[in-house]
Amino acid sequence: MKSMFIQGPWLVRLKSFFKYAVLILCSCAFVLGGQISSQPALTGAVTSSTGQRALVDVIEPTASGQQLRINGRLVQGGWQQRRDLVGIIDGAIATKLGIDLGSNRIPTQQPITWFTQPDLGQLTLHAWHYQNSRYLDIAPLAQRYGWQVSPQGTVLDLQLPGSHIKAIRQGRQSWGERLVLDLNQAAAWQVSSAANSVTVTLDAELEQSTISNFKLAPTKSLKSVEFTSSSQRTTLILEVDDFLHPHVWSLAQPNRLVIDIRPDALKSKEILWADGIQFQQRYISLNAQRFPVYTLSLDTDFVALLPLWAFPHQASGIKPPADIAEQWQTTALLNGGFFNRNNQLPLGALRHNSRWISGPILGRGAVGWDDQGNIIMDRLNLRATVTATGQTFSIDTLNSGYVKAGIARYTKSWGADYTTLIDNEIAITVQNNQVSQRRRLNTAGEDTVPIPTEGYLLILRSFNSAAPVFSPGTAVTLIQQSEPSRFEHLPHALGAGPLLISKREIVLAPQQEGFSRNFIEGHAPRSVFGLTSDGQIRLITIQKRVGGRGPTLLETAKISQKLGCSEALNLDGGSSSSLYLSGQIINRHPRTAARINNALGIFLTPPP
């Protein structure tokens, strides 16, 4: 019989789990009377008890799904039932119901605010983790606000008491504008924003007389408000000035929904989402400027990291970040390296389990890591040569959409076939270290060549003089080495650039990494992979400064320093900059997040 050894960060978690499970089972035997049913019954009731909360971490769910029906309206949102406990993924609770998740210090306790009476303070919901998601027990909400909760197959039905808007009020503030909706009952609400427009939707009826009684006093901050109401659901569309954002929150006694339009709408919070994952949002000041910054701090003893891409069987293609996260079943995700948005081809390093999905280009910055918590950042090259008929040639790129005169190499990781990127390429098929075919291609985007499973393609671009060397039957020798060589021993890598910080010092050299002047001088939202001196990972997104544009590369480096990074790498930014956690994009509205080619995935449980 063979012994099985578990090494790396998962050994720490496994020991912790077994120790915790034994304690929980002992306590459950005392609290629940000693027996645990192997077939717990489904029930529509939502209750909560100390024993059941302890039990929730060591039993499988009895029902689950990915959809909620809120007052008859079907929306996406993960949920599960365990005995008499019903939990909804925290991201869905926040985005679909309007519940504000507060700061915490214990991942199994989540303070929330939702039409809360000031004298009663925040509610605290019990939280549990299952696979790569975090669920919140909704029993306290159901009990306080009179919700009817009923699992219906794979849909969780939520019936909230009917609500209507009694009055609408406007108030000018020193920082902007405020609208207040007076309600007779607490109501679910959602908010989304785009350029100069804010949409707030709530499950409350609005009578025409209430609209008639409200007279907006237009200002530069709030130019207009449009109301629509039907079937006990009301939508407000607000036209706002440039660089203004919504902060929507609720109060009780009386019930009110407050919509603040201001340049600094971000509410600071810090949530210990799980052991090893802490989320933080706040403003970082740089000189006289303030930048909204969203950060995930990771402890590699508790999480695993993998580079991800949009389509597992090919390097090309783009998808919404949330779709990539769902496809790979990640806990969290940060957008990754660059790509050509027109042909959707990668433009930088992507290495997964020692397999190059796409090779590095132009000696740009990259991060490499293994499953034992070893991480390095540096400017990365892939030096490769091919020798045939006594002549040796450099290979410029591997599985890349970056085009230059010379030789490029493509493997099966690129996809089943290669399609011409420019006119008049020459394709050399190499199998078993021997040329099996040489073919002249014609028009870009039209000619296709299959990539051999046991071998590769060499594509000659504006290099016809090398073609005679690679006649069919010729033996071929390939040599390839990462530089710096320490990347060679790390199975995972993700490249973008430029490198921002090394050994606590700013080392920006974007010209050296082949970036254009427009890119170097640009202002845009940014994504950063950072590392602290004690080994913590910082996944950072930086949005547009209060009242202005996004950060420059130098400002991005300085903000990363302020966040404690001793090493930092700039990733793709602009509309690609997306930070995902627990089912939602947390640094921007998902409608404004562009499709991406690749990303960095974070897993609470080991990926398959």
Helices and strands as residue ranges (DSSP letters): H 9-32, H 50-55, E 63-70, E 73-82, E 85-89, H 90-97, E 100-101, E 109-113, E 123-130, E 133-137, H 139-145, E 148-152, E 155-159, E 165-173, E 176-183, E 189-194, E 197-202, H 208-213, E 222-230, E 233-240, E 245-251, E 255-262, E 269-274, E 277-286, E 289-298, E 304-309, H 321-328, E 332-335, E 339-340, E 345-346, E 350-352, E 355-358, E 365-369, E 375-379, E 381-388, E 391-395, E 397-398, E 406-410, G 412-414, E 417-419, E 426-431, E 434-440, E 448-450, E 455-461, G 464-470, E 476-483, G 485-489, E 492-495, E 499-502, E 505-506, H 517-521, E 526-532, E 537-542, H 553-562, E 565-570, G 574-576, E 579-581, E 584-585, G 590-592, E 598-603
